[in-house]
Amino acid sequence: MIRRATGQNHYNSKETGAEGRAKKKDKRMFRADEKNIVAALPYSIGK
């Protein structure tokens, strides 16, 4: 399961270039959180 980076709408002009580029990429969730979210979704295959 993929998530967006946090803090994408605040202090974008004051941050470094690496931080700005990191916000534009998707990240993978922690596996423990991913299992809980997938199990809670209706019609999910991972039940």
N, C-alpha and C positions, 0 to 999 in steps of 0.2 A: 504494500500500500504506500502511496506516495503522498507527501505533504508539502505545502509551501513553506518557505522560510519565514520566520517571525519578524516583526518590526519593519515591515516593508513601507510604511507610510510616515515615518517619523525620522527626522534628522538625516535625510538622504543626502543633503548637500555637504554636511560636515563630516561624513564618514570617509574612510579610505576607499580607494578603488577596489581593493580586494573584497571589502565588506559589501560594496554595491554590486559587484559581480556575483557574490555568493547569494544575494537575495533574489537574483533572477533565475536561479536554478532550483529544481525540485530536489527534495531530500526524501530518503526512505525513513519510515517511522520505525520506532523501536519494535522489535518482534513481539514483546509482551503486549504492548499497546495494540499492535496490529491484530493479534489473535482475538483480543477482547472486542475490538471494533467490528471485525469481520463476523464474529459470532453474534453480535447484536443486530446486524443488518438483516432485514427481512429478505427472504429468498436467497440467502447466501449459500454458496456451495461448501464453504469451509465449516459447516456445522458439525 
